[in-house]
Amino acid sequence: MRAPDFWAGPGDGGWRAWLLSPLSRLWTAVTRRRLARAQPFDCGIPVICIGNVTAGGTGKTPVAQAVARRLIARGLNPHFLSRGYGGSQAGPLRVGDGHDAAAVGDEPLLLAGVAPAWIARDRVAGARAIAAAGADVIIMDDGFQNPGLAKSLAVLVIDAGAGLGNGRVIPAGPLREPWADALGRADAVIINGTGNAPVPDNGAVPLLFGRVQPLQPRAFATRPVFAFAGIGRPAKFYDTLRAMGARIAGTRNFPDHHPYTVPEIEAVLAAAGAAGAVPVTTAKDAVRLPSALRDRVEVVDIAFVFEDEAALDRLLDQGLVDPVSKTP
């Protein structure tokens, strides 16, 4: 689903947002009640949650990968826990080579390239399975609004270009809950990239900065490309290509997590051929391509880079504790 234009800032969304504001108040009340009634489960090992407060892409999966790499460099054995959005399997299930996006979702496949990844719609059951498998720490990709697990560290990722949009709660705006509510449960806020959106008030919560970088920054320099993406903000991917020096001959947008069909990709390949361009997409999209056509599309691999790794280490030190006893 494409986010409606009035969700974006600046401004409060105008008359459309005003008309939907009663539903936003209902959404907020239900969310607050669900969170207040929860009794989070302590799984016995630290749980680091990388989440967001807005609907749509903020870059939390690359951030989760970067956190895992940092923990691995420190000698730890992190495992990822994901709901497996878009996949048919309920879990708990460890993602393996035999799985595809239709079964486990696209993000778990990307995470599994860095550290062991599990999917579980029941996060408590997933955490039990991960703890039994011998992990030192769980990294939740998303789940900030899921109160089932006690979290040692809860981090919000904000896209610098989109910010908090019009600042309103779904359906009047992009927020999953009021910003003040989310900030009250957050241990840190990470700003991803650069942009014109104002940095949200972070109160006394640490604010970290970073950006997504292509692993091969000159791979598409001066090359004509036909870019397509089914992610939260396709325009951000196209900006990355331009920054790499690519000449964009055409683009095509698909819904976030879109399961590509053979006719759709054949149409993309035909459009690219007519433009004399190379078809290119994101790594997240690549795992959803039909296997027979995957080799005909080039991929931009990326990684999230923190501006201040010492600040990240201090934050992780805070999270590497038992979520209930708060002892190392």
C-alpha positions in Angstrom: 0.0 0.0 0.0 1.3 3.5 -0.9 1.1 6.0 1.9 -1.3 8.9 1.1 0.3 12.2 0.2 -1.2 14.0 3.1 0.7 11.9 5.6 3.9 13.7 4.6 5.1 16.9 6.1 5.4 19.8 6.4 2.0 20.7 7.9 -0.6 18.6 9.8 -2.2 16.9 6.8 -5.0 19.4 6.2 -8.7 18.5 6.0 -8.2 14.8 5.2 -6.2 14.3 8.4 -8.7 16.3 10.4 -11.6 14.1 9.1 -9.7 11.0 10.1 -8.6 12.3 13.5 -11.4 10.5 15.5 -10.1 7.2 14.1 -6.6 8.2 15.1 -7.8 8.8 18.7 -9.4 5.3 18.7 -6.2 3.8 17.4 -4.2 5.5 20.1 -6.5 4.4 22.8 -6.5 0.8 21.7 -2.6 0.8 21.4 -2.2 2.4 24.9 -4.6 -0.1 26.4 -2.8 -3.1 24.8 0.6 -1.9 26.0 -0.6 -1.1 29.5 -2.1 -4.6 30.0 0.9 -6.4 28.8 3.1 -8.6 31.0 6.4 -8.8 29.1 8.2 -12.1 29.2 11.8 -12.3 30.3 13.5 -14.8 28.0 16.7 -14.8 30.1 19.0 -13.2 27.6 19.2 -9.5 26.4 16.7 -8.4 23.8 17.6 -5.4 21.6 14.7 -4.1 19.6 15.3 -2.1 16.4 11.9 -0.6 15.6 10.1 2.5 14.2 7.2 4.7 15.0 6.1 5.3 11.5 4.5 3.1 8.9 6.7 2.4 5.9 10.4 2.1 5.5 12.9 3.8 7.8 15.9 1.6 7.3 15.6 -0.5 10.5 16.7 -3.7 8.8 20.1 -2.3 7.7 20.5 -0.8 11.2 19.7 -4.2 12.8 22.4 -5.8 10.5 24.9 -3.1 11.6 24.2 -3.8 15.3 24.6 -7.5 14.7 28.0 -7.0 13.0 29.1 -4.9 15.9 28.1 -7.5 18.4 29.8 -10.2 16.5 33.0 -8.1 16.4 32.7 -8.0 20.2 32.7 -11.8 20.4 29.0 -12.3 20.9 26.5 -14.7 19.2 23.4 -12.6 18.3 20.4 -14.1 16.6 17.7 -12.1 14.8 14.0 -12.4 15.6 11.4 -11.2 13.0 7.7 -11.6 12.6 8.4 -12.7 9.0 6.0 -10.2 7.4 4.9 -11.4 4.0 5.8 -15.0 4.6 3.4 -18.0 5.0 5.2 -19.7 7.9 4.2 -18.8 11.4 7.3 -20.2 13.2 9.2 -20.4 15.4 11.5 -21.3 12.5 15.1 -20.7 11.8 15.6 -19.3 8.3 17.7 -21.6 6.1 19.0 -21.9 2.6 15.8 -23.8 1.5 13.5 -20.9 2.4 12.3 -18.2 0.1 10.5 -14.9 0.7 7.1 -16.4 0.1 7.7 -18.7 3.1 9.6 -16.5 5.6 9.4 -12.9 4.2 12.1 -10.8 2.6 13.7 -9.1 5.6 14.6 -12.4 7.4 16.4 -13.6 4.3 18.6 -10.5 4.4 19.2 -10.8 8.1 20.2 -14.4 7.8 23.2 -13.3 5.7 24.7 -11.6 8.7 23.6 -13.8 11.7 21.2 -16.6 12.4 17.6 -15.4 11.8 14.3 -16.7 13.1 10.7 -15.9 12.3 7.9 -16.2 14.8 4.5 -14.5 14.8 4.5 -15.4 18.5 7.6 -13.4 19.7 7.7 -15.1 23.0 7.8 -18.6 21.4 10.5 -17.3 19.0 12.6 -15.9 21.9 12.3 -19.3 23.8 13.6 -21.1 20.7 16.5 -18.7 20.2 17.5 -18.9 23.8 17.4 -22.7 23.6 19.6 -22.5 20.5 22.4 -20.9 22.5 22.3 -17.2 21.4 23.9 -14.6 23.6 21.5 -11.8 22.6 18.3 -11.4 20.5 18.0 -8.6 18.0 14.4 -7.9 17.1 13.8 -6.4 13.7 10.7 -4.4 14.4 8.4 -5.2 17.3 8.7 -1.9 19.1 4.9 -1.8 19.6 4.8 -5.5 20.5 4.9 -5.8 24.3 5.2 -9.6 24.5 9.0 -9.6 25.2 10.9 -7.6 27.9 13.4 -5.5 26.0 16.9 -4.6 27.3 17.2 -1.9 24.7 14.5 -0.3 22.5 15.7 1.8 19.6 13.6 3.9 17.2 14.9 4.5 13.6 13.8 7.7 11.9 14.3 8.4 8.2 15.8 11.8 7.9 14.0 12.6 4.7 10.5 11.7 5.9 10.8 12.4 9.7 7.5 12.0 11.5 5.5 13.1 8.5 2.5 15.2 9.4 3.0 14.1 13.1 -0.4 12.4 13.3 -1.4 8.9 14.2 -2.7 6.3 11.7 -5.0 6.8 9.7 -4.6 10.6 9.9 -0.8 10.3 9.6 2.0 7.8 9.5 2.6 7.3 13.3 1.9 4.0 14.8 1.4 5.8 18.2 2.0 9.3 19.4 5.6 10.4 19.3 5.6 11.2 23.0 4.3 7.7 23.9 7.0 6.0 21.8 9.8 8.3 23.1 8.8 7.4 26.6 9.7 3.7 26.0 12.7 4.3 23.8 16.3 4.1 24.9 17.7 5.8 21.8 16.7 7.3 18.5 18.7 6.7 15.3 18.5 9.2 12.4 19.0 7.5 9.1 20.5 9.6 6.4 20.1 13.3 5.6 17.1 15.3 4.6 14.9 18.3 5.2 12.6 16.8 7.7 13.0 18.3 11.2 14.8 16.1 13.7 12.1 15.0 16.2 12.4 16.0 19.9 14.5 13.3 21.6 14.2 14.7 25.1 16.9 13.0 27.3 17.1 10.0 25.0 20.5 9.6 23.1 20.4 10.6 19.5 22.6 8.7 17.0 23.2 9.4 13.4 24.2 7.2 10.5 23.5 6.5 6.8 23.1 3.7 4.3 26.0 3.3 1.9 26.4 1.1 -1.2 29.1 -1.6 -0.8 30.3 -0.9 -4.3 29.8 2.9 -4.7 31.1 3.1 -8.3 29.4 0.0 -9.6 26.9 2.0 -11.7 28.9 5.1 -12.4 27.9 6.7 -15.7 25.8 3.6 -16.6 22.2 3.9 -17.7 19.9 2.0 -15.4 16.2 1.2 -15.2 15.5 1.1 -11.5 12.5 -0.6 -9.8 11.7 -1.1 -6.1 9.0 -2.4 -3.8 10.1 -0.8 -0.6 8.7 1.9 1.8 10.4 4.8 0.0 11.5 3.9 -3.6 12.7 7.5 -4.1 15.4 7.0 -1.6 16.8 4.1 -3.6 16.8 6.2 -6.7 18.6 8.9 -4.9 21.3 6.4 -3.9 21.7 5.4 -7.5 22.2 9.0 -8.5 24.7 9.5 -5.8 26.6 6.5 -7.2 26.8 8.3 -10.6 24.2 6.2 -12.4 22.1 7.7 -15.2 18.5 6.7 -14.5 16.7 6.0 -17.7 13.4 5.0 -16.1 11.8 3.8 -12.8 8.9 1.6 -11.7 7.5 1.5 -8.2 5.8 -1.5 -6.6 4.1 -1.8 -3.2 6.3 -2.5 -0.1 7.1 -6.3 0.2 5.5 -6.9 -3.2 5.8 -10.5 -4.4 7.0 -10.2 -8.0 5.5 -12.3 -10.7 7.3 -13.5 -13.9 5.1 -11.2 -16.2 5.9 -8.2 -14.0 9.7 -8.7 -14.2 9.5 -9.5 -17.9 7.8 -6.2 -18.4 10.6 -4.5 -16.4 13.3 -6.2 -18.4 11.5 -5.2 -21.7 11.3 -1.6 -20.5 15.0 -1.6 -19.5 16.0 -3.1 -22.9 13.9 -0.5 -24.8 15.8 2.2 -22.8 19.2 0.7 -23.4 19.6 0.4 -19.6 20.5 -2.1 -17.0 17.6 -3.3 -14.8 18.6 -2.8 -11.1 16.9 -3.1 -7.8 17.5 -3.3 -4.0 18.8 -6.4 -2.1 15.4 -6.5 -0.3 13.6 -6.7 -3.7 16.1 -9.2 -5.1 15.0 -12.0 -2.7 11.4 -11.6 -4.0 12.3 -11.9 -7.7 11.2 -15.1 -9.6 14.2 -17.4 -9.4 14.3 -17.9 -13.2 14.8 -14.2 -13.8 16.9 -13.2 -10.7 20.2 -13.4 -12.6 19.0 -10.9 -15.2 18.6 -8.1 -12.6 21.6 -6.3 -11.0 21.4 -5.5 -7.3 22.7 -2.6 -5.1 24.0 -4.1 -1.8 24.1 -1.6 1.1 25.2 -1.4 4.7 24.3 1.1 7.5 27.3 3.0 8.9 27.1 4.8 12.2 28.8 8.2 12.4 30.0 7.6 16.0 30.8 3.9 16.7 31.8 4.8 20.3 28.3 6.1 20.9 26.9 2.8 19.5 29.1 0.8 21.8 28.0 2.8 24.8 24.4 2.2 23.8 25.0 -1.6 23.4 26.7 -1.7 26.8 23.4 -0.5 28.2 21.5 -3.2 26.4 23.7 -6.2 27.1 22.0 -6.9 30.4 19.2 -9.1 31.5 15.9 -7.3 30.8 14.5 -7.9 34.3 17.4 -8.2 36.7 19.4 -5.5 34.9 22.7 -7.3 35.8 25.5 -8.0 33.3 
